């Protein structure tokens, strides 16, 4: 063997002796890391297998209804349940733990949660359902922001000093400001950007992402760049994940790299749960039925398996007992309602006081009218029993209704619609009242006319939501045609339509609202048909509702 080869062999042997202890010392750590990776992988696979075993309603509840507000521990526990009875009990406890008012039989948290989902679907859809978008997710989790700075068309924009100042052009974007969020802190600012101009805004950590001229040389310069004190290329050398330019003055601490990362992480975690003590519910048997009243319910989709059910109760004022004092006649009705499954399990209860005050001089006229009340309740598809009890405070008279409440399932990928509501009042509400109060659906107040009886001097309000319109993959828009027909004796006496260009921007869901003047219709019975055609999916539905036109009062 040559001398060089012998030396190389000796060095290699010595190196192996020196390296051996190091390798053996590192081996346990590598084994631990590998075991941890395998354990995480197995847990993830196990959760997927458990999800596959879930029945569809429970899977939808987990992955749609509460996907943003359920904690990882709760999710893991739910997946390990073995029977539907255990799952039903878990769901009941899930909502009860979040009830902000243990003294109330209503669950305000649950009601508000489903109102938020409905609002997100109506306002944030963009080729995908609103609840799946970033704005929808944040709205559902944290509620309405205290302030919104909206730039729906983008365009000219004067940067604030912390972003470098100067004028540029932007993509559509929104800034949401929350004064305080529990678990996160004060002055929480979130920014959503639509760089594709398709209506699909996403949450961003980079305030420079909205800059449409970022990659255009010599355009959209900051103050320092315009004065030659900085180069635009400097923005692309940042190490904090942004393309922000040098600020004018000091940059707020909230815009620091780690602060932004922390906010981005926290804002996507389920809000903290406030555990509340549970109160016993006491039921009493009602044996009298001395008040007559009417009721009605509508159905509006919230998620794939949850339906918003507005329950409307109408009481003729002549059924009420009035007490007259200091020139005012007053009546009060205590209301109690309970929704149960066919097996007798209580799903929802609510109670309220319905009051009616009128000047003494107008009492006789008021007795010809009605008092109307509404409560919107989120329910899963299925068959329920609805019990309503009214008690006149002044007379002690009681009225009782026991009826079936069949909540429909809105199938996915199939054109469908909410109940067709005929209303005597449809109007916009102030932004602070959105999704708040009786008769409010999203940003509209829709008061149904239970008798569907209108005089020739009235306007007939029409409200309906349309679901599962097909969305074009390229334009991210749907294509629908709407035709309204007023029928009498199977003949159309009035017909008008709305084409896609009249409906405005919309995705897979649209809201139809009209006010129909009835002066041209002679008194009689009619049927309103609303034919909705999805021009992309080639599907058509034709919901209808009957109404009566009476002569105008003299």
C-alpha positions as CSV (number, residue, x, y, z in Angstrom):
1,X,0.0,0.0,0.0
2,X,1.3,3.5,-0.8
3,X,2.3,5.8,2.0
4,X,-0.5,8.4,1.2
5,X,-3.2,5.6,1.2
6,X,-2.0,4.3,4.6
7,X,-2.1,7.8,6.1
8,X,-5.7,8.4,4.7
9,X,-6.8,5.0,6.2
10,X,-5.4,5.8,9.6
11,X,-7.1,9.3,9.6
12,X,-10.4,7.8,8.6
13,X,-10.2,5.2,11.3
14,X,-9.3,7.8,13.9
15,X,-12.1,10.0,12.7
16,X,-14.6,7.2,13.1
17,X,-13.4,6.7,16.7
18,X,-13.8,10.4,17.5
19,X,-17.2,10.7,15.9
20,X,-18.8,7.6,17.4
21,X,-19.5,9.1,20.8
22,X,-21.0,12.1,19.2
23,X,-23.4,10.1,17.0
24,X,-24.5,7.9,19.9
25,X,-25.1,11.0,22.0
26,X,-27.3,12.6,19.4
27,X,-29.2,9.4,18.7
28,X,-31.6,9.6,21.7
29,X,-32.7,13.2,20.8
30,X,-33.4,12.2,17.2
31,X,-35.4,9.2,18.4
32,X,-37.5,11.4,20.7
33,X,-38.2,13.8,17.9
34,X,-39.1,11.0,15.5
35,X,-41.4,9.5,18.2
36,X,-43.1,12.9,18.7
37,X,-43.7,13.3,15.0
38,X,-45.1,9.8,14.7
39,X,-47.4,10.4,17.7
40,X,-48.7,13.7,16.2
41,X,-49.2,12.0,12.8
42,X,-51.1,9.1,14.4
43,X,-53.3,11.5,16.4
44,X,-54.2,13.4,13.3
45,X,-55.0,10.2,11.5
46,X,-57.1,9.0,14.4
47,X,-59.1,12.3,14.4
48,X,-59.8,12.0,10.7
49,X,-61.0,8.4,11.1
50,X,-63.3,9.5,13.9
51,X,-64.7,12.3,11.8
52,X,-65.5,9.8,9.0
53,X,-67.5,7.8,11.5
54,X,-69.6,10.7,12.5
55,X,-73.2,10.9,11.2
56,X,-73.7,13.8,8.8
57,X,-75.6,16.1,11.1
58,X,-72.9,15.9,13.8
59,X,-70.1,16.3,11.3
60,X,-71.7,19.4,10.0
61,X,-72.2,20.8,13.5
62,X,-68.5,20.2,14.2
63,X,-67.1,21.4,10.9
64,X,-69.5,24.2,10.1
65,X,-71.7,25.4,13.0
66,X,-69.0,25.7,15.7
67,X,-65.8,25.2,13.7
68,X,-64.4,28.6,14.8
69,X,-65.5,28.7,18.4
70,X,-64.9,25.1,19.6
71,X,-61.7,24.6,21.6
72,X,-59.2,21.9,20.5
73,X,-59.9,20.0,23.8
74,X,-63.7,20.1,23.2
75,X,-63.3,19.0,19.6
76,X,-61.1,16.1,20.7
77,X,-63.7,15.1,23.3
78,X,-66.6,15.3,20.9
79,X,-64.8,13.0,18.4
80,X,-64.4,10.3,21.1
81,X,-68.1,10.1,21.9
82,X,-69.6,6.8,21.0
83,X,-73.4,7.4,20.8
84,X,-75.7,10.0,19.4
85,X,-77.2,10.4,22.9
86,X,-73.7,11.4,24.2
87,X,-73.3,13.8,21.3
88,X,-76.6,15.4,21.9
89,X,-75.8,15.9,25.5
90,X,-72.4,17.4,24.6
91,X,-74.0,19.9,22.2
92,X,-76.5,20.9,24.9
93,X,-73.7,21.5,27.4
94,X,-71.5,23.2,24.8
95,X,-74.1,26.0,24.4
96,X,-75.0,26.1,28.1
97,X,-71.4,26.7,29.1
98,X,-71.4,29.8,26.9
99,X,-74.6,31.3,28.1
100,X,-73.7,34.8,29.3
101,X,-76.8,35.1,31.4
102,X,-77.5,32.1,33.7
103,X,-80.7,33.7,34.9
104,X,-82.2,33.7,31.5
105,X,-83.9,30.7,29.9
106,X,-82.7,32.0,26.5
107,X,-79.1,31.4,25.3
108,X,-78.0,34.8,24.0
109,X,-74.6,33.5,22.9
110,X,-76.1,30.8,20.7
111,X,-78.7,33.1,19.2
112,X,-76.0,35.7,18.5
113,X,-73.6,33.1,17.0
114,X,-76.2,31.9,14.4
115,X,-77.1,35.5,13.6
116,X,-73.5,36.2,12.9
117,X,-73.3,33.2,10.5
118,X,-76.4,34.3,8.7
119,X,-74.9,37.9,8.4
120,X,-71.6,36.5,7.1
121,X,-73.3,34.4,4.5
122,X,-75.3,37.4,3.3
123,X,-72.5,40.0,3.2
124,X,-69.2,38.2,2.7
125,X,-69.9,35.5,0.0
126,X,-67.4,35.6,-2.8
127,X,-67.6,32.4,-4.8
128,X,-67.6,30.5,-1.5
129,X,-70.1,30.8,1.4
130,X,-69.6,33.9,3.6
131,X,-68.9,31.8,6.7
132,X,-65.8,30.3,5.0
133,X,-64.2,33.6,4.1
134,X,-61.7,35.4,6.4
135,X,-64.0,38.3,7.0
136,X,-66.9,35.9,7.8
137,X,-64.7,33.9,10.2
138,X,-63.5,36.9,12.1
139,X,-67.1,38.3,12.2
140,X,-68.5,35.0,13.5
141,X,-65.7,34.7,16.2
142,X,-65.4,38.2,17.4
143,X,-68.6,40.0,16.2
144,X,-69.1,43.3,14.5
145,X,-66.0,45.6,14.7
146,X,-66.3,49.0,16.3
147,X,-65.1,50.7,13.2
148,X,-64.7,49.7,9.5
149,X,-62.6,51.7,7.0
150,X,-63.8,50.3,3.7
151,X,-62.2,50.8,0.3
152,X,-64.3,48.6,-1.9
153,X,-62.9,49.8,-5.2
154,X,-59.3,50.5,-4.1
155,X,-57.9,53.4,-6.0
156,X,-55.9,56.4,-4.7
157,X,-54.6,56.1,-1.2
158,X,-52.5,58.4,1.0
159,X,-50.3,56.2,3.2
160,X,-50.2,57.0,6.9
161,X,-46.7,58.0,8.2
162,X,-46.1,54.5,9.7
163,X,-46.4,53.0,6.2
164,X,-44.0,55.6,4.7
165,X,-46.4,58.3,3.6
166,X,-46.8,59.3,0.0
167,X,-49.6,58.5,-2.5
168,X,-50.2,55.2,-4.2
169,X,-53.0,53.1,-5.7
170,X,-54.5,50.1,-3.8
171,X,-56.5,47.0,-4.3
172,X,-59.8,46.8,-2.5
173,X,-59.2,46.5,1.2
174,X,-60.9,47.0,4.6
175,X,-59.5,47.8,8.0
176,X,-61.5,46.6,11.0
177,X,-60.9,48.1,14.4
178,X,-62.0,46.5,17.7
179,X,-61.5,48.7,20.8
180,X,-61.1,45.6,23.0
181,X,-61.1,41.8,22.5
182,X,-60.9,39.5,25.5
183,X,-57.7,37.5,25.5
184,X,-56.1,39.8,22.9
185,X,-56.2,43.4,24.2
186,X,-57.0,47.0,23.2
187,X,-57.0,48.6,19.8
188,X,-57.0,45.5,17.6
189,X,-56.6,46.5,14.0
190,X,-57.2,43.8,11.3
191,X,-56.7,44.4,7.5
192,X,-58.3,42.4,4.7
193,X,-57.2,42.7,1.1
194,X,-58.7,41.6,-2.2
195,X,-55.6,41.5,-4.5
196,X,-57.5,39.4,-7.1
197,X,-60.3,42.0,-7.4
198,X,-62.8,39.2,-7.2
199,X,-64.5,40.1,-3.9
200,X,-62.6,37.5,-1.9
201,X,-60.8,39.5,0.8
202,X,-58.2,37.7,3.0
203,X,-56.7,38.6,6.3
204,X,-53.2,39.9,5.9
205,X,-50.2,40.5,8.2
206,X,-48.5,42.7,5.6
207,X,-49.9,46.3,5.4
208,X,-48.1,46.8,2.1
209,X,-50.1,43.9,0.4
210,X,-52.8,46.3,-0.6
211,X,-50.4,48.5,-2.6
212,X,-51.3,47.8,-6.2
213,X,-48.1,49.7,-7.4
214,X,-45.7,47.8,-5.2
215,X,-44.1,46.0,-8.2
216,X,-44.3,49.0,-10.5
217,X,-40.9,50.8,-10.8
218,X,-41.1,54.5,-10.1
219,X,-44.7,54.5,-9.1
220,X,-46.5,54.8,-5.8
221,X,-43.4,56.2,-4.1
222,X,-43.2,57.0,-0.4
223,X,-42.1,60.4,0.9
224,X,-38.5,59.3,1.4
225,X,-38.4,57.6,-2.0
226,X,-39.8,60.6,-3.7
227,X,-37.1,62.8,-2.2
228,X,-34.4,60.3,-3.1
229,X,-33.6,59.4,0.5
230,X,-34.6,55.8,0.0
231,X,-34.9,53.3,-2.9
232,X,-38.0,51.3,-3.6
233,X,-35.9,48.2,-3.9
234,X,-35.2,48.5,-0.2
235,X,-38.8,47.3,0.5
236,X,-37.9,43.9,-0.9
237,X,-35.0,43.4,1.5
238,X,-37.2,43.4,4.6
239,X,-36.7,40.3,6.9
240,X,-40.1,40.7,8.7
241,X,-42.3,39.3,6.0
242,X,-43.5,42.6,4.7
243,X,-42.7,45.0,1.9
244,X,-43.2,48.1,4.0
245,X,-41.1,51.2,3.4
246,X,-39.2,53.2,6.0
247,X,-41.8,55.0,8.2
248,X,-42.0,58.8,8.6
249,X,-41.1,59.1,12.3
250,X,-41.6,56.1,14.7
251,X,-43.5,53.0,13.8
252,X,-46.2,51.9,16.4
253,X,-45.2,48.9,18.5
254,X,-48.3,47.0,17.2
255,X,-46.7,46.9,13.7
256,X,-43.6,45.1,15.0
257,X,-42.9,41.7,13.5
258,X,-43.5,39.6,16.6
259,X,-46.6,41.7,17.6
260,X,-48.2,41.1,14.2
261,X,-47.4,37.4,14.3
262,X,-48.9,37.1,17.8
263,X,-52.1,39.0,16.8
264,X,-52.4,36.8,13.6
265,X,-52.2,33.7,15.8
266,X,-54.5,34.8,18.6
267,X,-57.2,36.2,16.4
268,X,-57.7,32.8,14.8
269,X,-58.0,30.9,18.0
270,X,-61.5,30.2,19.5
271,X,-62.6,33.0,21.8
272,X,-62.3,32.1,25.6
273,X,-65.3,30.3,27.1
274,X,-67.1,31.8,30.1
275,X,-68.4,28.9,32.1
276,X,-71.7,29.7,33.8
277,X,-73.6,27.8,36.4
278,X,-76.7,26.0,35.1
279,X,-80.1,26.9,36.5
280,X,-82.9,24.4,37.0
281,X,-85.9,24.8,34.7
282,X,-89.4,24.6,36.3
283,X,-92.4,23.6,34.2
284,X,-96.0,24.0,35.1
285,X,-99.1,22.5,33.5
286,X,-101.6,24.9,31.9
287,X,-105.2,23.8,31.9
288,X,-107.1,26.9,30.6
289,X,-107.3,28.2,27.1
290,X,-109.2,31.5,27.2
291,X,-107.2,33.6,24.7
292,X,-107.1,33.0,21.0
293,X,-104.0,34.0,19.0
294,X,-102.3,33.2,15.8
295,X,-98.8,32.0,15.1
296,X,-96.6,31.4,12.0
297,X,-93.0,30.4,11.4
298,X,-90.5,30.8,8.5
299,X,-87.3,29.0,7.7
300,X,-84.0,30.6,6.6
301,X,-80.7,28.7,6.1
302,X,-77.8,29.5,8.3
303,X,-75.4,26.6,7.7
304,X,-75.8,23.2,6.0
305,X,-77.5,21.8,9.0
306,X,-78.8,24.8,11.0
307,X,-81.9,26.8,10.1
308,X,-83.0,30.2,11.5
309,X,-86.7,29.9,12.5
310,X,-88.5,33.2,13.1
311,X,-91.6,32.4,15.2
312,X,-94.2,35.1,14.9
313,X,-97.1,35.5,17.3
314,X,-100.1,37.8,16.6
315,X,-102.8,38.7,19.2
316,X,-106.0,40.6,18.4
317,X,-106.1,43.6,20.7
318,X,-109.7,42.9,21.5
319,X,-108.4,39.8,23.3
320,X,-106.4,42.0,25.7
321,X,-107.5,43.5,29.0
322,X,-106.6,47.2,29.4
323,X,-106.1,49.2,32.6
324,X,-106.6,52.9,32.2
325,X,-104.5,55.2,34.3
326,X,-103.6,58.9,33.8
327,X,-105.0,59.0,30.3
328,X,-103.2,55.8,29.1
329,X,-104.7,52.4,28.5
330,X,-102.1,49.6,29.1
331,X,-102.1,45.8,28.5
332,X,-99.4,43.2,29.2
333,X,-99.0,39.6,28.1
334,X,-96.6,37.2,29.6
335,X,-95.3,34.8,27.0
336,X,-93.6,31.4,27.5
337,X,-92.6,29.1,24.6
338,X,-90.8,25.7,24.6
339,X,-89.4,23.7,21.7
340,X,-88.8,20.0,22.3
341,X,-87.8,16.9,20.3
342,X,-90.3,14.2,19.7
343,X,-88.6,12.3,22.5
344,X,-89.4,15.1,24.9
345,X,-85.9,16.7,25.2
346,X,-86.1,20.5,25.6
347,X,-84.2,22.2,22.8
348,X,-85.0,25.8,23.4
349,X,-87.2,27.9,25.6
350,X,-87.9,31.6,25.6
351,X,-90.1,34.0,27.6
352,X,-90.9,37.7,27.2
353,X,-93.5,40.3,28.1
354,X,-95.6,41.8,25.3
355,X,-96.9,45.3,26.2
356,X,-99.4,47.5,24.4
357,X,-100.0,51.1,25.5
358,X,-102.3,53.5,23.9
359,X,-104.0,56.9,24.8
360,X,-107.5,56.5,26.2
361,X,-108.9,58.5,23.3
362,X,-107.5,55.9,20.8
363,X,-108.4,52.8,22.7
364,X,-111.5,51.9,20.7
365,X,-109.6,52.3,17.4
366,X,-106.7,50.3,18.7
367,X,-109.0,47.3,19.5
368,X,-109.4,46.8,15.8
369,X,-105.7,46.1,15.4
370,X,-103.3,43.5,16.6
371,X,-100.1,43.1,18.7
372,X,-97.3,41.2,17.0
373,X,-94.2,39.6,18.5
374,X,-91.4,37.6,17.0
375,X,-88.5,35.4,18.2
376,X,-85.9,34.0,15.8
377,X,-84.6,30.6,17.0
378,X,-81.7,28.6,15.4
379,X,-82.6,24.9,15.1
380,X,-81.1,21.9,13.4
381,X,-83.2,20.2,10.7
382,X,-85.8,17.8,12.1
383,X,-89.2,17.5,13.6
384,X,-90.0,19.3,16.8
385,X,-93.0,20.1,19.1
386,X,-93.7,23.8,19.8
387,X,-95.6,24.9,22.9
388,X,-96.7,28.5,23.3
389,X,-98.4,29.8,26.4
390,X,-99.8,33.4,26.8
391,X,-101.2,34.9,30.0
392,X,-102.9,38.3,30.2
393,X,-101.4,40.0,33.3
394,X,-104.6,42.1,34.0
395,X,-107.3,39.4,33.6
396,X,-105.3,36.2,34.2
397,X,-106.7,34.7,31.0
398,X,-104.5,32.1,29.4
399,X,-104.0,30.9,25.8
400,X,-102.2,27.7,24.7
401,X,-100.9,26.3,21.4
402,X,-99.3,22.9,20.9
403,X,-98.1,22.2,17.3
404,X,-95.6,20.4,15.3
405,X,-92.6,22.4,14.0
406,X,-91.0,20.7,10.9
407,X,-87.6,22.3,10.2
408,X,-86.5,21.5,6.7
409,X,-83.0,20.5,5.6
410,X,-81.4,22.7,2.9
411,X,-79.5,20.3,0.7
412,X,-76.0,21.2,-0.5
413,X,-75.4,21.8,-4.3
414,X,-79.1,22.0,-4.9
415,X,-80.9,25.3,-5.8
416,X,-83.2,26.2,-2.9
417,X,-84.8,29.1,-1.1
418,X,-86.0,30.3,2.3
419,X,-89.6,30.8,3.1
420,X,-91.3,33.3,0.8
421,X,-92.3,36.0,3.3
422,X,-95.1,38.4,2.5
423,X,-94.6,41.5,4.7
424,X,-96.4,44.7,5.5
425,X,-93.0,46.3,6.3
426,X,-89.6,45.9,4.8
427,X,-87.0,48.6,5.6
428,X,-83.3,49.1,6.1
429,X,-82.1,49.3,9.7
430,X,-79.2,51.4,11.1
431,X,-75.8,49.7,11.2
432,X,-76.0,49.4,15.0
433,X,-79.2,47.5,14.7
434,X,-78.1,44.9,12.2
435,X,-79.2,41.4,13.3
436,X,-80.7,42.9,16.5
437,X,-84.3,43.0,17.6
438,X,-87.6,41.6,16.4
439,X,-88.2,41.1,12.7
440,X,-84.6,42.0,11.8
441,X,-83.0,39.6,9.2
442,X,-79.5,40.8,8.4
443,X,-79.7,44.5,7.7
444,X,-83.5,44.5,6.9
445,X,-86.5,44.7,9.1
446,X,-89.1,42.3,7.7
447,X,-92.4,42.2,9.5
448,X,-94.6,39.4,8.1
449,X,-98.3,39.8,7.5
450,X,-99.8,36.7,9.1
451,X,-103.2,37.0,7.4
452,X,-101.5,38.0,4.1
453,X,-104.4,40.4,3.7
454,X,-103.6,43.8,2.0
455,X,-105.8,46.6,0.9
456,X,-105.5,48.3,-2.5
457,X,-103.7,51.2,-0.9
458,X,-101.0,49.0,0.8
459,X,-97.7,47.8,-0.6
460,X,-97.0,44.1,-0.5
461,X,-93.5,43.4,0.7
462,X,-91.7,40.4,-0.7
463,X,-88.6,38.8,1.0
464,X,-86.8,35.6,0.1
465,X,-83.2,34.3,0.2
466,X,-81.9,32.0,-2.6
467,X,-79.2,29.5,-1.8
468,X,-76.7,27.3,-3.7
469,X,-76.5,29.3,-7.0
470,X,-73.6,27.9,-9.1
471,X,-70.6,30.2,-9.2
472,X,-68.5,30.6,-12.3
473,X,-64.9,29.5,-11.7
474,X,-63.4,32.4,-13.7
475,X,-65.6,35.3,-12.7
476,X,-66.5,34.1,-9.2
477,X,-70.1,35.2,-9.9
478,X,-73.4,33.5,-10.3
479,X,-75.9,34.1,-13.1
480,X,-79.6,34.1,-12.0
481,X,-82.9,35.3,-13.5
482,X,-85.9,36.1,-11.3
483,X,-89.5,36.3,-12.5
484,X,-92.4,37.5,-10.3
485,X,-95.9,36.5,-11.3
486,X,-99.2,37.4,-9.6
487,X,-101.7,34.7,-10.5
488,X,-105.5,34.7,-10.3
489,X,-107.5,31.7,-11.4
490,X,-104.2,30.2,-12.9
491,X,-103.6,33.2,-15.1
492,X,-100.9,35.8,-14.7
493,X,-102.4,39.2,-14.1
494,X,-99.1,40.9,-13.3
495,X,-95.6,39.9,-14.3
496,X,-92.1,41.5,-13.9
497,X,-88.6,40.2,-13.7
498,X,-85.1,40.9,-12.5
499,X,-82.1,39.9,-14.6
500,X,-78.6,39.3,-13.3
501,X,-77.4,42.8,-14.1
502,X,-80.2,44.2,-11.8
503,X,-79.3,42.0,-8.9
504,X,-75.9,43.5,-8.4
505,X,-72.8,41.6,-7.1
506,X,-73.6,38.3,-5.5
507,X,-72.2,34.8,-5.1
508,X,-74.0,31.6,-4.3
509,X,-76.6,33.3,-2.2
510,X,-78.8,36.3,-3.0
511,X,-81.5,38.2,-1.1
512,X,-84.7,39.2,-2.9
513,X,-86.7,42.1,-1.6
514,X,-89.5,44.0,-3.4
515,X,-92.4,46.2,-2.6
516,X,-95.4,45.5,-4.9
517,X,-98.0,48.2,-5.3
518,X,-101.5,46.7,-5.3
519,X,-103.6,49.6,-6.5
520,X,-104.2,48.1,-9.9
521,X,-105.5,44.8,-8.6
522,X,-109.2,44.4,-7.9
523,X,-110.2,42.9,-4.5
524,X,-109.9,39.1,-4.5
525,X,-107.6,36.2,-3.8
526,X,-104.2,35.9,-5.6
527,X,-101.1,33.8,-5.6
528,X,-97.6,35.2,-5.9
529,X,-95.0,33.0,-7.7
530,X,-91.3,33.7,-7.7
531,X,-89.5,31.7,-10.3
532,X,-85.7,31.6,-9.8
533,X,-83.5,30.2,-12.6
534,X,-79.9,29.4,-12.2
535,X,-78.6,29.9,-15.7
536,X,-75.3,28.2,-15.0
537,X,-76.6,25.0,-13.3
538,X,-79.8,25.0,-15.4
539,X,-82.0,24.6,-12.3
540,X,-85.3,26.3,-11.5
541,X,-87.4,26.7,-8.4
542,X,-90.8,28.4,-8.1
543,X,-91.8,29.2,-4.4
544,X,-95.3,30.7,-4.1
545,X,-97.6,32.2,-1.4
546,X,-101.2,33.2,-1.5
547,X,-102.6,36.6,-0.5
548,X,-105.8,38.6,-0.5
549,X,-106.5,42.1,-1.7
550,X,-109.3,44.1,-0.1
551,X,-110.9,47.4,-0.9
552,X,-109.2,50.4,0.6
553,X,-110.9,51.5,3.9
554,X,-113.2,54.6,3.6
